[in-house]
């Protein structure tokens, strides 16, 4: 019962140690036993009391890493001085410039080889990121005239899926050249949909991401 006396501290320790190991050995090469060994004073049962699987630990590590980024995105979404398109661009840049992106690319597995993690990524895109951040901004942009679309919900979901899945080098292994072509085509799609959002600097970030896989 002692392990549950301070559950928040225990969870924090598990995540910190797991992150260190993921960075050192990579997610695929780190086992639950490695995490237990490095913690030193927790049993496998204590780990599984808080997390059902290694995949769950990875997602918790990612959530903890992106907490500060999410707070920044909320501030932008709720900012009264920016129009919808300006907010979308700022949201994109916050995500693309976050150092946590490179960390997750360095430690993360190929998601096509891990259906459970891929499913979590899909659910998070559709059930959280799109409705919480992208759709409200699109709706504001429609009202203020900076964005032209009649389908804010569908637009938010498609853009989020294309970025988090189709353009994600953790899902599809890809060369820098092919990533460049994908990004240019993605930009054409957005312009055709009435949102001139994806600029050269954003494209360069995606091309750089490929080198971290």
C-alpha positions as protocol buffer text, in pm:
chain_id: "A"
residue {
  index: 1
  type: UNK
  ca { x: 0 y: 0 z: 0 }
}
residue {
  index: 2
  type: UNK
  ca { x: 296 y: 234 z: 52 }
}
residue {
  index: 3
  type: UNK
  ca { x: 333 y: 291 z: -322 }
}
residue {
  index: 4
  type: UNK
  ca { x: -9 y: 462 z: -329 }
}
residue {
  index: 5
  type: UNK
  ca { x: 59 y: 705 z: -46 }
}
residue {
  index: 6
  type: UNK
  ca { x: 193 y: 967 z: -287 }
}
residue {
  index: 7
  type: UNK
  ca { x: 64 y: 854 z: -629 }
}
residue {
  index: 8
  type: UNK
  ca { x: 143 y: 1180 z: -807 }
}
residue {
  index: 9
  type: UNK
  ca { x: 508 y: 1164 z: -704 }
}
residue {
  index: 10
  type: UNK
  ca { x: 526 y: 799 z: -806 }
}
residue {
  index: 11
  type: UNK
  ca { x: 379 y: 873 z: -1149 }
}
residue {
  index: 12
  type: UNK
  ca { x: 617 y: 1165 z: -1194 }
}
residue {
  index: 13
  type: UNK
  ca { x: 916 y: 943 z: -1114 }
}
residue {
  index: 14
  type: UNK
  ca { x: 800 y: 671 z: -1352 }
}
residue {
  index: 15
  type: UNK
  ca { x: 760 y: 923 z: -1634 }
}
residue {
  index: 16
  type: UNK
  ca { x: 1095 y: 1092 z: -1569 }
}
residue {
  index: 17
  type: UNK
  ca { x: 1283 y: 761 z: -1564 }
}
residue {
  index: 18
  type: UNK
  ca { x: 1093 y: 631 z: -1866 }
}
residue {
  index: 19
  type: UNK
  ca { x: 1173 y: 945 z: -2062 }
}
residue {
  index: 20
  type: UNK
  ca { x: 1543 y: 916 z: -1977 }
}
residue {
  index: 21
  type: UNK
  ca { x: 1547 y: 555 z: -2094 }
}
residue {
  index: 22
  type: UNK
  ca { x: 1349 y: 628 z: -2410 }
}
residue {
  index: 23
  type: UNK
  ca { x: 1598 y: 904 z: -2498 }
}
residue {
  index: 24
  type: UNK
  ca { x: 1895 y: 680 z: -2419 }
}
residue {
  index: 25
  type: UNK
  ca { x: 1781 y: 350 z: -2573 }
}
residue {
  index: 26
  type: UNK
  ca { x: 1476 y: 439 z: -2782 }
}
residue {
  index: 27
  type: UNK
  ca { x: 1120 y: 335 z: -2707 }
}
residue {
  index: 28
  type: UNK
  ca { x: 1141 y: 0 z: -2887 }
}
residue {
  index: 29
  type: UNK
  ca { x: 1456 y: -105 z: -2699 }
}
residue {
  index: 30
  type: UNK
  ca { x: 1327 y: -9 z: -2354 }
}
residue {
  index: 31
  type: UNK
  ca { x: 1137 y: -269 z: -2155 }
}
residue {
  index: 32
  type: UNK
  ca { x: 920 y: -235 z: -1847 }
}
residue {
  index: 33
  type: UNK
  ca { x: 1192 y: -426 z: -1663 }
}
residue {
  index: 34
  type: UNK
  ca { x: 1447 y: -160 z: -1767 }
}
residue {
  index: 35
  type: UNK
  ca { x: 1221 y: 105 z: -1613 }
}
residue {
  index: 36
  type: UNK
  ca { x: 1184 y: -100 z: -1294 }
}
residue {
  index: 37
  type: UNK
  ca { x: 1560 y: -153 z: -1271 }
}
residue {
  index: 38
  type: UNK
  ca { x: 1636 y: 217 z: -1309 }
}
residue {
  index: 39
  type: UNK
  ca { x: 1371 y: 318 z: -1055 }
}
residue {
  index: 40
  type: UNK
  ca { x: 1521 y: 73 z: -808 }
}
residue {
  index: 41
  type: UNK
  ca { x: 1245 y: 69 z: -548 }
}
residue {
  index: 42
  type: UNK
  ca { x: 926 y: -12 z: -743 }
}
residue {
  index: 43
  type: UNK
  ca { x: 793 y: -352 z: -846 }
}
residue {
  index: 44
  type: UNK
  ca { x: 632 y: -444 z: -1177 }
}
residue {
  index: 45
  type: UNK
  ca { x: 299 y: -447 z: -994 }
}
residue {
  index: 46
  type: UNK
  ca { x: 355 y: -89 z: -882 }
}
residue {
  index: 47
  type: UNK
  ca { x: 421 y: 19 z: -1242 }
}
residue {
  index: 48
  type: UNK
  ca { x: 112 y: -159 z: -1370 }
}
residue {
  index: 49
  type: UNK
  ca { x: -96 y: -8 z: -1092 }
}
residue {
  index: 50
  type: UNK
  ca { x: -53 y: 329 z: -1264 }
}
residue {
  index: 51
  type: UNK
  ca { x: 0 y: 227 z: -1628 }
}
residue {
  index: 52
  type: UNK
  ca { x: -151 y: -67 z: -1815 }
}
residue {
  index: 53
  type: UNK
  ca { x: 124 y: -87 z: -2076 }
}
residue {
  index: 54
  type: UNK
  ca { x: 446 y: 63 z: -2208 }
}
residue {
  index: 55
  type: UNK
  ca { x: 235 y: 238 z: -2474 }
}
residue {
  index: 56
  type: UNK
  ca { x: 42 y: 411 z: -2198 }
}
residue {
  index: 57
  type: UNK
  ca { x: 366 y: 526 z: -2039 }
}
residue {
  index: 58
  type: UNK
  ca { x: 484 y: 672 z: -2370 }
}
residue {
  index: 59
  type: UNK
  ca { x: 159 y: 862 z: -2420 }
}
residue {
  index: 60
  type: UNK
  ca { x: 181 y: 996 z: -2063 }
}
residue {
  index: 61
  type: UNK
  ca { x: 540 y: 1106 z: -2130 }
}
residue {
  index: 62
  type: UNK
  ca { x: 420 y: 1284 z: -2446 }
}
residue {
  index: 63
  type: UNK
  ca { x: 128 y: 1449 z: -2263 }
}
residue {
  index: 64
  type: UNK
  ca { x: 360 y: 1575 z: -1989 }
}
residue {
  index: 65
  type: UNK
  ca { x: 605 y: 1709 z: -2249 }
}
residue {
  index: 66
  type: UNK
  ca { x: 333 y: 1895 z: -2441 }
}
residue {
  index: 67
  type: UNK
  ca { x: 155 y: 2041 z: -2139 }
}
residue {
  index: 68
  type: UNK
  ca { x: 327 y: 2378 z: -2174 }
}
residue {
  index: 69
  type: UNK
  ca { x: 260 y: 2378 z: -2550 }
}
residue {
  index: 70
  type: UNK
  ca { x: -109 y: 2310 z: -2490 }
}
residue {
  index: 71
  type: UNK
  ca { x: -128 y: 2604 z: -2250 }
}
residue {
  index: 72
  type: UNK
  ca { x: 21 y: 2829 z: -2519 }
}
residue {
  index: 73
  type: UNK
  ca { x: -227 y: 2701 z: -2777 }
}
residue {
  index: 74
  type: UNK
  ca { x: -518 y: 2775 z: -2544 }
}
residue {
  index: 75
  type: UNK
  ca { x: -395 y: 3134 z: -2503 }
}
residue {
  index: 76
  type: UNK
  ca { x: -377 y: 3177 z: -2880 }
}
residue {
  index: 77
  type: UNK
  ca { x: -720 y: 3022 z: -2936 }
}
residue {
  index: 78
  type: UNK
  ca { x: -873 y: 3260 z: -2682 }
}
residue {
  index: 79
  type: UNK
  ca { x: -680 y: 3569 z: -2795 }
}
residue {
  index: 80
  type: UNK
  ca { x: -924 y: 3848 z: -2892 }
}
residue {
  index: 81
  type: UNK
  ca { x: -673 y: 4052 z: -3094 }
}
residue {
  index: 82
  type: UNK
  ca { x: -598 y: 3798 z: -3371 }
}
residue {
  index: 83
  type: UNK
  ca { x: -815 y: 3683 z: -3660 }
}
residue {
  index: 84
  type: UNK
  ca { x: -874 y: 3316 z: -3733 }
}
residue {
  index: 85
  type: UNK
  ca { x: -601 y: 3272 z: -3993 }
}
residue {
  index: 86
  type: UNK
  ca { x: -343 y: 3446 z: -3773 }
}
residue {
  index: 87
  type: UNK
  ca { x: -433 y: 3212 z: -3487 }
}
residue {
  index: 88
  type: UNK
  ca { x: -399 y: 2904 z: -3707 }
}
residue {
  index: 89
  type: UNK
  ca { x: -53 y: 3011 z: -3819 }
}
residue {
  index: 90
  type: UNK
  ca { x: 57 y: 3077 z: -3461 }
}
residue {
  index: 91
  type: UNK
  ca { x: -77 y: 2738 z: -3347 }
}
residue {
  index: 92
  type: UNK
  ca { x: 116 y: 2565 z: -3626 }
}
residue {
  index: 93
  type: UNK
  ca { x: 438 y: 2746 z: -3541 }
}
residue {
  index: 94
  type: UNK
  ca { x: 410 y: 2668 z: -3171 }
}
residue {
  index: 95
  type: UNK
  ca { x: 379 y: 2299 z: -3254 }
}
residue {
  index: 96
  type: UNK
  ca { x: 648 y: 2295 z: -3520 }
}
residue {
  index: 97
  type: UNK
  ca { x: 901 y: 2492 z: -3316 }
}
residue {
  index: 98
  type: UNK
  ca { x: 850 y: 2299 z: -2994 }
}
residue {
  index: 99
  type: UNK
  ca { x: 1167 y: 2114 z: -2884 }
}
residue {
  index: 100
  type: UNK
  ca { x: 941 y: 1835 z: -2767 }
}
residue {
  index: 101
  type: UNK
  ca { x: 866 y: 1751 z: -3131 }
}
residue {
  index: 102
  type: UNK
  ca { x: 1227 y: 1654 z: -3188 }
}
residue {
  index: 103
  type: UNK
  ca { x: 1242 y: 1459 z: -2863 }
}
residue {
  index: 104
  type: UNK
  ca { x: 936 y: 1252 z: -2954 }
}
residue {
  index: 105
  type: UNK
  ca { x: 1068 y: 1193 z: -3304 }
}
residue {
  index: 106
  type: UNK
  ca { x: 1395 y: 1069 z: -3152 }
}
residue {
  index: 107
  type: UNK
  ca { x: 1241 y: 826 z: -2905 }
}
residue {
  index: 108
  type: UNK
  ca { x: 915 y: 727 z: -3072 }
}
residue {
  index: 109
  type: UNK
  ca { x: 848 y: 401 z: -3259 }
}
residue {
  index: 110
  type: UNK
  ca { x: 724 y: 358 z: -3615 }
}
residue {
  index: 111
  type: UNK
  ca { x: 350 y: 382 z: -3551 }
}
residue {
  index: 112
  type: UNK
  ca { x: 251 y: 146 z: -3834 }
}
residue {
  index: 113
  type: UNK
  ca { x: 431 y: -127 z: -3641 }
}
residue {
  index: 114
  type: UNK
  ca { x: 235 y: -45 z: -3325 }
}
residue {
  index: 115
  type: UNK
  ca { x: -141 y: -38 z: -3399 }
}
residue {
  index: 116
  type: UNK
  ca { x: -223 y: 53 z: -3039 }
}
residue {
  index: 117
  type: UNK
  ca { x: -17 y: 373 z: -3050 }
}
residue {
  index: 118
  type: UNK
  ca { x: -145 y: 455 z: -3398 }
}
residue {
  index: 119
  type: UNK
  ca { x: -502 y: 421 z: -3273 }
}
residue {
  index: 120
  type: UNK
  ca { x: -426 y: 653 z: -2981 }
}
residue {
  index: 121
  type: UNK
  ca { x: -278 y: 905 z: -3226 }
}
residue {
  index: 122
  type: UNK
  ca { x: -589 y: 889 z: -3446 }
}
residue {
  index: 123
  type: UNK
  ca { x: -826 y: 926 z: -3152 }
}
residue {
  index: 124
  type: UNK
  ca { x: -631 y: 1217 z: -3009 }
}
residue {
  index: 125
  type: UNK
  ca { x: -637 y: 1394 z: -3346 }
}
residue {
  index: 126
  type: UNK
  ca { x: -1012 y: 1360 z: -3402 }
}
residue {
  index: 127
  type: UNK
  ca { x: -1146 y: 1368 z: -3047 }
}
residue {
  index: 128
  type: UNK
  ca { x: -915 y: 1627 z: -2888 }
}
residue {
  index: 129
  type: UNK
  ca { x: -687 y: 1838 z: -3109 }
}
residue {
  index: 130
  type: UNK
  ca { x: -931 y: 1909 z: -3395 }
}
residue {
  index: 131
  type: UNK
  ca { x: -1238 y: 2004 z: -3183 }
}
residue {
  index: 132
  type: UNK
  ca { x: -1048 y: 2179 z: -2903 }
}
residue {
  index: 133
  type: UNK
  ca { x: -812 y: 2395 z: -3107 }
}
residue {
  index: 134
  type: UNK
  ca { x: -860 y: 2388 z: -3485 }
}
residue {
  index: 135
  type: UNK
  ca { x: -1238 y: 2394 z: -3522 }
}
residue {
  index: 136
  type: UNK
  ca { x: -1304 y: 2691 z: -3288 }
}
residue {
  index: 137
  type: UNK
  ca { x: -1037 y: 2893 z: -3468 }
}
residue {
  index: 138
  type: UNK
  ca { x: -1182 y: 2802 z: -3808 }
}
residue {
  index: 139
  type: UNK
  ca { x: -1526 y: 2912 z: -3693 }
}
residue {
  index: 140
  type: UNK
  ca { x: -1386 y: 3246 z: -3581 }
}
residue {
  index: 141
  type: UNK
  ca { x: -1202 y: 3281 z: -3912 }
}
residue {
  index: 142
  type: UNK
  ca { x: -1524 y: 3218 z: -4104 }
}
residue {
  index: 143
  type: UNK
  ca { x: -1693 y: 3495 z: -3906 }
}
residue {
  index: 144
  type: UNK
  ca { x: -1412 y: 3747 z: -3945 }
}
residue {
  index: 145
  type: UNK
  ca { x: -1359 y: 3664 z: -4313 }
}
residue {
  index: 146
  type: UNK
  ca { x: -997 y: 3545 z: -4289 }
}
residue {
  index: 147
  type: UNK
  ca { x: -1098 y: 3184 z: -4370 }
}
residue {
  index: 148
  type: UNK
  ca { x: -1336 y: 3071 z: -4641 }
}
residue {
  index: 149
  type: UNK
  ca { x: -1503 y: 2736 z: -4580 }
}
residue {
  index: 150
  type: UNK
  ca { x: -1851 y: 2609 z: -4495 }
}
residue {
  index: 151
  type: UNK
  ca { x: -1724 y: 2298 z: -4321 }
}
residue {
  index: 152
  type: UNK
  ca { x: -1532 y: 2392 z: -4007 }
}
residue {
  index: 153
  type: UNK
  ca { x: -1565 y: 2052 z: -3837 }
}
residue {
  index: 154
  type: UNK
  ca { x: -1472 y: 1850 z: -4144 }
}
residue {
  index: 155
  type: UNK
  ca { x: -1191 y: 2090 z: -4237 }
}
residue {
  index: 156
  type: UNK
  ca { x: -1045 y: 2066 z: -3885 }
}
residue {
  index: 157
  type: UNK
  ca { x: -1051 y: 1686 z: -3890 }
}
residue {
  index: 158
  type: UNK
  ca { x: -899 y: 1648 z: -4237 }
}
residue {
  index: 159
  type: UNK
  ca { x: -619 y: 1898 z: -4176 }
}
residue {
  index: 160
  type: UNK
  ca { x: -539 y: 1741 z: -3840 }
}
residue {
  index: 161
  type: UNK
  ca { x: -531 y: 1388 z: -3984 }
}
residue {
  index: 162
  type: UNK
  ca { x: -313 y: 1491 z: -4277 }
}
residue {
  index: 163
  type: UNK
  ca { x: -62 y: 1657 z: -4046 }
}
residue {
  index: 164
  type: UNK
  ca { x: -61 y: 1401 z: -3765 }
}
residue {
  index: 165
  type: UNK
  ca { x: -79 y: 1092 z: -3986 }
}
residue {
  index: 166
  type: UNK
  ca { x: 0 y: 1155 z: -4354 }
}
residue {
  index: 167
  type: UNK
  ca { x: 284 y: 1402 z: -4291 }
}
residue {
  index: 168
  type: UNK
  ca { x: 408 y: 1227 z: -3978 }
}
residue {
  index: 169
  type: UNK
  ca { x: 744 y: 1051 z: -4039 }
}
residue {
  index: 170
  type: UNK
  ca { x: 674 y: 835 z: -3734 }
}
residue {
  index: 171
  type: UNK
  ca { x: 388 y: 680 z: -3933 }
}
residue {
  index: 172
  type: UNK
  ca { x: 533 y: 667 z: -4285 }
}
residue {
  index: 173
  type: UNK
  ca { x: 906 y: 638 z: -4345 }
}
residue {
  index: 174
  type: UNK
  ca { x: 994 y: 893 z: -4609 }
}
residue {
  index: 175
  type: UNK
  ca { x: 1289 y: 1069 z: -4769 }
}
residue {
  index: 176
  type: UNK
  ca { x: 1341 y: 1446 z: -4731 }
}
residue {
  index: 177
  type: UNK
  ca { x: 1264 y: 1491 z: -5101 }
}
residue {
  index: 178
  type: UNK
  ca { x: 935 y: 1302 z: -5078 }
}
residue {
  index: 179
  type: UNK
  ca { x: 841 y: 1492 z: -4763 }
}
residue {
  index: 180
  type: UNK
  ca { x: 904 y: 1817 z: -4949 }
}
residue {
  index: 181
  type: UNK
  ca { x: 671 y: 1707 z: -5229 }
}
residue {
  index: 182
  type: UNK
  ca { x: 404 y: 1601 z: -4980 }
}
residue {
  index: 183
  type: UNK
  ca { x: 422 y: 1937 z: -4806 }
}
residue {
  index: 184
  type: UNK
  ca { x: 399 y: 2131 z: -5132 }
}
residue {
  index: 185
  type: UNK
  ca { x: 92 y: 1929 z: -5229 }
}
residue {
  index: 186
  type: UNK
  ca { x: -57 y: 1984 z: -4883 }
}
residue {
  index: 187
  type: UNK
  ca { x: -7 y: 2357 z: -4929 }
}
residue {
  index: 188
  type: UNK
  ca { x: -192 y: 2339 z: -5264 }
}
residue {
  index: 189
  type: UNK
  ca { x: -479 y: 2157 z: -5094 }
}
residue {
  index: 190
  type: UNK
  ca { x: -510 y: 2427 z: -4827 }
}
residue {
  index: 191
  type: UNK
  ca { x: -495 y: 2711 z: -5080 }
}
residue {
  index: 192
  type: UNK
  ca { x: -762 y: 2535 z: -5286 }
}
residue {
  index: 193
  type: UNK
  ca { x: -978 y: 2514 z: -4974 }
}
residue {
  index: 194
  type: UNK
  ca { x: -942 y: 2887 z: -4913 }
}
residue {
  index: 195
  type: UNK
  ca { x: -680 y: 2881 z: -4636 }
}
residue {
  index: 196
  type: UNK
  ca { x: -333 y: 3005 z: -4734 }
}
residue {
  index: 197
  type: UNK
  ca { x: -165 y: 2871 z: -4423 }
}
residue {
  index: 198
  type: UNK
  ca { x: 130 y: 2645 z: -4501 }
}
residue {
  index: 199
  type: UNK
  ca { x: 437 y: 2856 z: -4581 }
}
residue {
  index: 200
  type: UNK
  ca { x: 797 y: 2769 z: -4676 }
}
residue {
  index: 201
  type: UNK
  ca { x: 924 y: 2779 z: -4319 }
}
residue {
  index: 202
  type: UNK
  ca { x: 661 y: 2530 z: -4206 }
}
residue {
  index: 203
  type: UNK
  ca { x: 756 y: 2301 z: -4494 }
}
residue {
  index: 204
  type: UNK
  ca { x: 1122 y: 2320 z: -4389 }
}
residue {
  index: 205
  type: UNK
  ca { x: 1032 y: 2201 z: -4039 }
}
residue {
  index: 206
  type: UNK
  ca { x: 869 y: 1887 z: -4177 }
}
residue {
  index: 207
  type: UNK
  ca { x: 1165 y: 1817 z: -4403 }
}
residue {
  index: 208
  type: UNK
  ca { x: 1397 y: 1850 z: -4101 }
}
residue {
  index: 209
  type: UNK
  ca { x: 1181 y: 1612 z: -3896 }
}
residue {
  index: 210
  type: UNK
  ca { x: 1261 y: 1329 z: -4137 }
}
residue {
  index: 211
  type: UNK
  ca { x: 1628 y: 1345 z: -4033 }
}
residue {
  index: 212
  type: UNK
  ca { x: 1539 y: 1266 z: -3670 }
}
residue {
  index: 213
  type: UNK
  ca { x: 1377 y: 932 z: -3747 }
}
